[in-house]
Amino acid sequence: SQTVVVGGLWNCQSAVRKADFISALASHYSFDFLALTETWIPPQNTATPAALSSSYTFSHSPRESGRGGGTVSVTSPINLFIIVIYRPTGPLGNFLDEMDTLLSVFPSDSTPLTVLGDFNLPSDKLHSSGLLNSFSLSFKSCPPTHKEGNVLDLVFTHPSPATDMTVTPLHISDHHLVSFSITLPVLPKRNSQHLSLIRRNLHSISPSSVASCTLSSLPDHESFSSLPLDSATDTLLSSLSSTMDLLCPLSTIRRKNSSPAPWLSDVLRNNRRELRSAARKWKKSKLNTDLISYRMLLSKFSLDVTSTKTSFYKEKLETSAQDPRKLHNIFSSLLNPPAPPSPSSLTAKDFAFFYTEKIERICQTFTSLPTSPTSHNQHSATPSLTQLSTVAAEEVLQITRSCNPTTCLLDPIPSAMLQTISPDLLPFITTVINGSMDGLVTFQLPLRKPGSSPS
């Protein structure tokens, strides 16, 4: 099977003050990847990469020379190599030879490859060099990508050509946004159990309906009280479980790869819908009036995103002013981009060795205390507990509601729901608890060999 990957290319001319705009732009176009050139992010700036990593994984390698690019390898659910190149203006020099050396590093099989960036030279020079043909790279011609009417931002793909090539003028850069699509084969699916989640939609039911359905499946309280303790407990638990399966059955949903931005409000979602509608209208009509309308909405959306994020984090900082730990986590997430998870080479033996050493270090910190002789005759008499008294229904209700509503998959009903409907089920819960108070427990357990006489 095959899938369509949507990509983008933009010479942003400094991403330092455009992080919010870039994130909103990538989300607006639903890009699978967006290649940026001339980001101008210095090595000491960690806030901009962190802001660009809020919705996407941002890969950036600062270079003091201002030249170069980057390489990204995508392995799931497709296999794709992406090379981003920026060539400063000036003589061609050894650029073609250096590009030949770079492309030779990648495998010559049918692995998809995309080479894109701001080349600052006409595509005819690359075609005449024979470099594209030697690596089977195809070029899709497109409208001018610079406001002066030049095609400087180029996209080369292998083995499938790029389609749906669109150039969109933006108001904050001399270069236009280039968007395109690539058809790529999908890798065989791996075990995707971790991508699905089994849950109950508790928002679809009311506590009153759960209580009434449970009571209708239970016998009357007098008959329930006459049941043995095990039977009464099983009856109550099965009634709760069957009620949840009837009113709120388990459903499997697909877990999202990334959670939505916490600052994304309903107003921004509505503005994003209007922006997408304006973009579709301009792409269909190609009228200058529609382009102006789209650029105005895009500028307004960028300002709205910045103001919304500012107010969101301002309120978050004010509410966490008295909690140093929360403040540290907030600043760490804003100033430091999340590091990509590195494959661990640790084994179970390393894990066990680490904890063995840790326990030994803790034991070495203990000092041996002198033990004073104690008299066996001086013991205070402790009262013995011969029986457990029953509890009243009011006490059961108070304890049930004051407990922490933690829940696991083995519970027949979520603890929070049980606390809500506990007044309706209070007689049955009290009967089970008081029944558990009555019983005989031996203080000495006889030990005998299997097969010996019970006497």
C-alpha positions in Angstrom: 0.0 0.0 0.0 1.0 3.6 -0.5 0.4 6.9 1.4 0.7 10.5 0.5 3.2 12.6 2.6 2.7 16.4 2.6 5.9 18.4 2.8 6.8 22.1 3.0 9.8 24.3 2.3 10.3 27.9 3.4 13.2 30.3 3.7 11.9 31.9 6.9 14.8 34.5 7.2 15.1 34.2 11.0 12.9 31.8 13.0 13.8 33.5 16.3 10.7 35.8 16.4 8.6 33.6 14.2 8.4 30.4 16.2 4.7 30.7 16.9 4.0 31.6 13.3 5.9 28.6 12.0 4.2 26.2 14.4 0.8 27.6 13.4 1.7 27.5 9.7 2.7 23.8 9.9 -0.4 22.9 11.8 -2.6 24.9 9.3 -1.2 23.1 6.3 -1.1 19.7 8.1 2.5 19.2 7.0 4.1 15.9 7.8 7.4 17.7 7.6 8.5 21.3 7.0 12.0 22.2 5.9 13.3 25.6 7.0 16.3 27.5 5.7 18.1 30.6 7.1 16.7 30.1 10.6 19.5 32.2 12.1 19.2 30.5 15.5 22.5 30.9 17.4 23.8 28.1 19.5 23.0 29.8 22.8 19.4 30.2 21.9 17.4 27.2 23.3 14.0 29.0 23.6 13.3 29.0 19.9 14.0 25.3 19.3 11.9 24.5 22.4 9.0 26.6 21.0 9.3 24.9 17.6 9.2 21.5 19.3 5.8 22.1 20.9 3.9 20.3 18.1 6.6 18.8 16.0 10.0 17.2 16.5 12.4 20.0 15.6 15.9 19.0 14.3 18.4 21.8 14.2 22.2 22.0 14.1 23.6 25.5 14.4 26.6 26.4 12.3 28.8 29.4 13.0 29.6 29.8 9.4 26.0 30.3 8.4 26.3 27.7 5.7 25.1 24.1 5.4 21.8 22.4 6.1 20.7 19.2 7.7 19.7 15.6 7.2 16.7 13.8 8.7 15.9 10.1 8.5 12.2 9.0 8.9 11.7 5.3 9.5 8.1 4.9 10.7 5.5 4.5 9.2 7.5 5.2 6.0 11.1 5.1 5.1 12.4 8.5 3.9 15.6 10.5 3.8 15.3 14.3 3.8 18.2 16.6 3.0 17.8 20.3 3.6 20.4 22.5 1.8 21.1 26.2 1.9 23.6 27.7 -0.5 24.5 31.3 0.0 24.6 33.6 -3.0 27.8 33.9 -4.9 30.0 31.9 -7.2 29.1 28.2 -7.7 32.6 27.0 -6.7 32.7 23.4 -5.6 29.1 23.2 -4.7 28.2 20.5 -7.3 31.2 18.3 -6.3 30.2 18.7 -2.6 26.6 17.8 -3.4 27.8 14.8 -5.4 29.8 13.6 -2.4 26.8 14.1 0.0 24.4 12.2 -2.2 26.9 9.3 -2.5 26.5 8.6 1.2 22.9 7.5 0.8 22.0 4.0 -0.4 21.4 3.7 -4.1 18.4 1.4 -3.7 14.8 2.4 -3.9 14.7 4.1 -0.5 12.8 7.4 -1.0 15.0 10.5 -0.9 14.0 14.2 -0.9 16.5 17.0 -1.4 15.2 20.5 -1.0 16.3 23.9 0.1 17.3 27.4 -1.0 19.9 26.8 -3.7 20.2 30.4 -4.9 20.7 29.2 -8.5 18.5 28.3 -11.4 17.5 24.7 -11.7 18.9 24.7 -15.3 22.5 24.6 -13.9 21.7 21.5 -11.9 20.1 19.8 -14.9 23.0 20.6 -17.2 25.5 19.2 -14.7 24.1 15.7 -15.0 24.0 15.4 -11.2 20.3 14.8 -11.0 20.3 12.0 -13.6 23.1 10.2 -11.9 21.1 9.9 -8.7 17.7 9.5 -10.5 16.4 12.6 -8.9 13.3 14.2 -10.4 12.5 17.9 -10.4 9.0 19.3 -10.4 8.9 22.8 -11.9 6.9 25.4 -9.9 6.1 29.1 -10.0 8.6 31.7 -8.7 9.4 31.2 -5.1 10.9 34.7 -4.5 9.1 38.0 -4.6 11.5 39.2 -7.3 10.2 36.4 -9.6 13.0 33.9 -9.3 12.8 30.2 -8.6 15.3 29.7 -5.8 13.7 27.2 -3.5 13.9 23.8 -5.2 12.5 20.3 -4.4 14.1 17.1 -5.8 12.7 13.6 -5.1 13.5 10.0 -5.7 12.0 7.7 -6.9 8.5 9.3 -7.1 8.1 12.8 -8.4 6.5 15.5 -6.2 2.9 16.4 -7.0 0.5 19.2 -6.0 3.3 21.8 -6.0 1.9 25.0 -4.6 3.7 28.3 -3.9 2.1 30.6 -1.4 3.4 34.2 -0.8 3.8 35.1 2.9 4.0 38.5 4.4 7.0 38.1 6.7 9.6 36.8 4.2 10.9 37.5 0.7 10.6 33.8 0.0 7.3 32.1 -0.6 6.1 28.9 1.1 6.4 25.8 -1.2 4.1 22.9 -0.4 4.0 19.6 -2.2 3.0 15.9 -1.9 5.0 12.7 -2.3 3.5 9.2 -2.8 5.5 6.7 -0.7 5.1 3.0 0.0 4.0 2.2 3.5 6.2 -0.1 5.6 4.6 -3.3 7.0 2.7 -2.5 10.1 4.3 -3.4 13.4 2.5 -4.4 16.5 0.4 -1.3 17.2 -1.2 -2.4 20.5 0.5 0.6 22.2 -1.3 2.9 19.8 -4.7 1.9 21.0 -6.4 2.6 24.3 -9.3 0.7 25.9 -11.6 3.0 27.9 -15.1 3.8 28.9 -16.8 7.0 27.9 -18.0 8.0 31.4 -19.2 11.3 30.2 -22.0 9.6 28.3 -23.8 8.3 31.5 -25.2 9.9 34.6 -24.7 8.6 38.2 -28.5 8.4 38.6 -28.8 5.9 35.7 -25.9 3.8 37.1 -27.5 3.7 40.5 -31.0 2.8 39.3 -29.7 0.1 36.9 -27.6 -1.4 39.6 -30.5 -1.5 42.1 -32.8 -3.1 39.6 -30.3 -6.0 39.2 -29.8 -6.5 42.9 -32.3 -8.5 45.1 -34.1 -6.7 47.9 -32.0 -5.9 51.0 -33.6 -8.6 53.2 -32.8 -11.3 50.7 -29.3 -9.9 50.1 -28.6 -9.9 53.9 -29.5 -13.6 54.1 -26.9 -14.6 51.4 -23.5 -16.0 52.4 -20.7 -13.4 52.5 -19.0 -14.6 49.3 -22.3 -14.8 47.4 -23.4 -11.4 48.6 -20.0 -9.9 47.5 -20.1 -11.6 44.1 -23.7 -10.4 43.6 -22.9 -6.8 44.3 -19.7 -6.7 42.2 -21.4 -8.5 39.2 -24.3 -6.1 39.4 -21.9 -3.1 39.2 -19.9 -4.7 36.4 -22.9 -5.6 34.3 -24.3 -2.1 34.8 -21.1 -0.5 33.4 -21.0 -3.0 30.5 -24.6 -2.2 29.7 -24.6 1.6 30.0 -20.9 2.3 29.2 -19.2 -0.6 27.4 -15.5 -0.7 26.8 -14.4 0.8 23.5 -11.0 0.9 21.7 -9.8 4.2 20.5 -6.6 5.2 18.7 -4.2 7.1 20.8 -2.9 10.3 19.3 0.8 10.5 18.6 0.9 13.9 20.2 -1.5 15.7 22.5 -3.0 19.0 21.3 -1.3 22.2 22.5 -2.7 23.2 25.9 -3.0 26.9 24.8 -5.1 26.1 21.7 -8.5 27.7 22.5 -11.8 27.4 20.7 -11.3 30.9 19.3 -8.1 29.8 17.7 -9.6 26.7 16.3 -12.4 28.8 14.7 -9.8 31.2 13.2 -7.9 28.3 11.9 -11.0 27.0 10.1 -11.5 30.4 8.5 -7.9 30.5 7.5 -8.1 27.1 5.8 -11.3 28.1 4.0 -9.6 31.3 2.7 -6.5 29.2 1.6 -8.7 26.8 -0.4 -10.6 29.7 -2.0 -7.4 31.4 -3.1 -5.9 28.2 -4.5 -9.1 27.6 -6.5 -9.6 31.1 -7.9 -6.0 32.5 -8.0 -7.4 36.0 -7.6 -5.3 38.7 -6.1 -8.2 39.8 -3.8 -8.4 36.3 -2.4 -4.7 36.2 -1.8 -4.8 39.5 0.1 -7.7 38.3 2.2 -5.8 35.1 2.9 -2.6 36.9 3.9 -4.6 39.2 6.2 -6.2 36.2 8.0 -2.8 34.5 8.2 -1.2 37.6 9.8 -4.2 37.9 12.2 -3.9 34.2 13.1 -0.2 34.6 13.9 -0.9 37.5 16.2 -3.7 35.6 17.9 -1.5 32.6 18.5 1.2 34.8 20.0 -1.2 36.7 22.3 -3.0 33.5 23.4 0.3 31.7 24.3 1.5 34.8 26.1 -1.7 35.1 28.3 -1.7 31.3 28.8 1.8 31.1 30.1 1.5 34.3 32.1 -1.5 32.8 34.0 0.4 29.6 34.4 3.4 31.4 35.9 1.3 33.4 38.2 -0.6 30.4 39.6 2.7 28.6 40.1 4.6 31.5 41.7 4.7 29.8 45.1 5.8 26.4 43.8 9.4 26.3 42.8 9.1 22.8 41.3 6.3 23.8 38.9 8.2 27.0 38.0 11.3 25.0 37.1 9.3 22.6 35.0 7.6 25.4 33.1 10.9 27.3 32.4 12.6 24.1 31.5 9.9 23.2 28.9 10.0 26.7 27.4 13.8 27.2 27.3 15.1 23.7 26.7 13.8 21.6 23.7 12.9 18.0 24.6 15.9 15.7 23.9 15.1 12.8 21.6 15.0 9.5 23.3 18.3 7.6 22.9 18.3 3.9 22.5 19.4 2.3 25.8 22.1 -0.3 25.8 21.6 -1.3 29.4 20.8 -4.9 30.2 19.0 -6.5 33.1 22.5 -7.4 34.6 23.4 -3.7 34.6 20.1 -2.9 36.3 20.7 -5.5 39.1 24.3 -4.4 39.5 23.3 -0.8 39.9 20.8 -1.5 42.7 23.2 -3.9 44.4 25.8 -1.1 44.6 23.2 1.4 45.7 22.1 -0.9 48.6 25.7 -1.4 49.7 26.4 2.3 49.7 23.3 2.9 51.9 24.4 0.1 54.3 27.8 1.7 54.7 26.2 4.9 55.9 24.7 3.2 58.9 26.6 3.3 62.1 26.3 0.3 64.5 24.4 1.4 67.6 25.1 -0.1 71.0 22.4 -2.4 72.1 21.3 -2.0 75.7 20.2 -5.2 77.6 16.5 -5.3 78.0 14.6 -7.1 80.7 12.1 -9.6 79.5 10.1 -9.1 82.6 9.3 -5.4 81.9 6.6 -5.5 79.4 3.5 -3.4 79.4 0.3 -5.4 79.2 -1.4 -4.8 75.8 -5.1 -5.3 75.5 -6.1 -8.1 73.2 -8.7 -7.7 70.4 -11.2 -10.5 70.6 -13.7 -9.4 68.1 -14.5 -6.6 65.6 -17.5 -4.4 66.1 -19.9 -3.7 63.2 -19.9 -0.3 61.6 -22.8 2.0 61.1 -24.0 3.0 57.6 -23.1 6.7 58.2 -19.5 5.7 59.0 -19.3 3.5 55.9 -20.5 6.5 53.8 -18.0 8.8 55.4 -15.1 6.5 54.8 -16.2 5.7 51.2 -16.4 9.4 50.3 -13.2 10.4 52.0 -11.0 7.8 50.3 -8.8 8.7 47.4 -10.7 7.6 44.2 -7.9 5.6 42.7 -9.0 3.1 40.1 -7.4 0.2 38.2 -8.7 -2.1 35.4 -9.7 -4.8 37.8 -12.3 -2.6 39.5 -15.9 -3.4 38.4 -16.7 0.4 38.5 -14.6 3.5 38.7 -14.0 4.6 42.3 -15.2 8.1 41.6 -18.5 6.8 40.3 -18.9 4.5 43.3 -18.4 7.4 45.6 -21.1 9.3 43.8 -23.7 6.5 43.9 -22.7 5.2 47.4 -25.7 6.7 49.2 -28.1 4.6 47.0 -26.1 1.4 47.5 -25.2 2.1 51.2 -27.3 -0.7 52.7 -25.7 -3.3 50.4 -22.1 -2.0 51.0 -22.7 -1.9 54.7 -23.9 -5.5 54.8 -20.8 -6.8 52.9 -18.5 -4.8 55.2 -20.1 -6.0 58.4 -20.2 -9.5 57.1 -16.5 -9.3 56.6 -16.1 -8.4 60.3 -17.5 -11.8 61.5 -15.2 -14.8 61.3 -12.8 -17.1 63.1 -9.0 -17.0 62.7 -6.7 -19.5 64.3 -3.6 -18.2 66.1 -1.6 -21.4 65.5 -1.7 -23.3 62.3 -1.0 -27.0 62.6 1.8 -28.4 60.4 1.5 -32.0 59.2 2.9 -34.0 56.4 0.7 -34.8 53.4 -1.1 -38.1 53.9 -0.7 -38.2 57.7 -3.6 -38.6 60.1 -5.6 -35.4 60.8 -5.5 -36.2 64.5 
